[in-house]
């Protein structure tokens, strides 16, 4: 969580660097806190959503729902906090988290399929 806070908070600071202080600082703190919290939330969300879908939807729906939820949260919180460059600020965190949930979800679906194929549950 600390790594997410530092990396994504630094990115948000850099994305807003052309604006007067303290806007870049606040954008960095807000993004850092959100990234740390989302790090905990995304895995749990995908795990919970996997149980609700079957077939091809298991590959698509959990990461898509988690991604849309993350994007919505990031946009709303940055808007409310007055972040000047919202799209630039959230681009990298969404790319990283979207990639993570997609890969994690595919791995979990693959693991479940392998367990069923070997008779395990």
C-alpha positions in Angstrom: 0.0 0.0 0.0 2.9 2.4 0.8 4.3 1.7 -2.7 1.0 2.5 -4.3 0.7 5.7 -2.3 4.2 6.9 -3.2 4.2 5.9 -6.9 0.7 7.1 -7.8 0.9 10.1 -5.5 4.1 11.1 -7.2 2.6 10.7 -10.6 -0.4 12.9 -9.6 2.0 15.5 -8.3 3.9 15.5 -11.6 0.7 15.5 -13.7 -0.4 18.7 -11.9 3.1 20.3 -11.6 2.3 23.3 -13.9 -0.4 24.5 -11.5 0.4 26.7 -8.5 1.1 25.0 -5.2 -0.6 23.5 -3.2 -2.7 22.0 -6.0 -0.1 19.5 -7.1 0.6 18.5 -3.5 -3.1 17.9 -2.8 -3.6 16.0 -6.0 -0.7 13.8 -5.0 -2.0 13.1 -1.5 -5.5 12.4 -2.7 -4.3 10.0 -5.4 -1.9 8.4 -3.0 -4.6 7.7 -0.5 -7.0 6.5 -3.3 -4.3 4.2 -4.8 -3.5 2.7 -1.4 -7.2 2.0 -0.7 -7.9 0.7 -4.2 -5.0 -1.7 -3.8 -6.9 -3.4 -1.0 -10.3 -3.1 -2.6 -9.7 -4.3 -6.1 -8.6 -7.9 -5.3 -11.5 -8.4 -2.9 -13.9 -6.9 -5.5 -12.7 -9.3 -8.2 -12.8 -12.3 -5.9 -16.4 -11.4 -4.9 -17.5 -10.7 -8.5 -16.0 -14.0 -9.8 -18.6 -16.0 -7.8 -21.4 -14.1 -9.5 -20.6 -14.9 -13.1 -20.0 -18.0 -15.2 -18.8 -18.8 -18.7 -17.2 -16.1 -20.8 -18.6 -13.4 -18.5 -16.2 -14.6 -15.8 -13.4 -13.3 -17.9 -14.9 -9.9 -18.7 -17.4 -8.8 -16.1 -15.3 -8.8 -12.9 -12.4 -6.7 -14.2 -14.7 -4.4 -16.2 -16.9 -3.7 -13.2 -13.9 -3.1 -10.9 -12.3 -0.8 -13.5 -15.5 1.3 -14.0 -15.9 1.5 -10.2 -12.3 2.6 -9.8 -12.6 5.2 -12.6 -15.8 6.6 -11.2 -14.4 6.9 -7.7 -11.2 8.6 -9.0 -13.0 11.1 -11.1 -15.5 12.0 -8.5 -13.0 12.4 -5.6 -10.5 14.3 -7.7 -13.3 16.6 -9.0 -14.5 17.2 -5.4 -10.9 17.9 -4.2 -10.2 20.4 -7.0 -7.5 18.5 -8.9 -6.8 20.6 -12.0 -5.7 17.8 -14.4 -8.1 15.0 -13.6 -7.6 12.9 -16.7 -3.8 13.2 -16.6 -3.9 12.4 -12.9 -5.9 9.2 -13.2 -4.5 7.9 -16.5 -1.5 6.0 -15.0 -3.3 4.7 -11.9 -6.2 3.4 -14.1 -3.8 1.8 -16.5 -1.9 0.0 -13.7 -5.0 -1.0 -11.8 -6.9 -2.1 -15.0 -4.0 -4.2 -16.0 -3.7 -5.7 -12.6 -7.4 -6.7 -12.2 -7.5 -8.1 -15.7 -4.4 -10.3 -15.2 -5.5 -11.3 -11.7 -9.0 -12.2 -12.9 -7.7 -14.3 -15.8 -5.4 -16.1 -13.4 -8.2 -16.9 -11.0 -10.5 -18.1 -13.7 -7.7 -20.3 -15.1 -7.0 -21.6 -11.6 -10.7 -22.5 -11.1 -10.8 -24.2 -14.5 -7.7 -26.2 -13.7 -9.1 -27.3 -10.3 -12.4 -28.4 -12.0 -10.4 -30.3 -14.7 -8.4 -32.2 -12.0 -11.4 -32.9 -9.9 -10.4 -30.4 -7.1 -12.7 -27.8 -5.8 
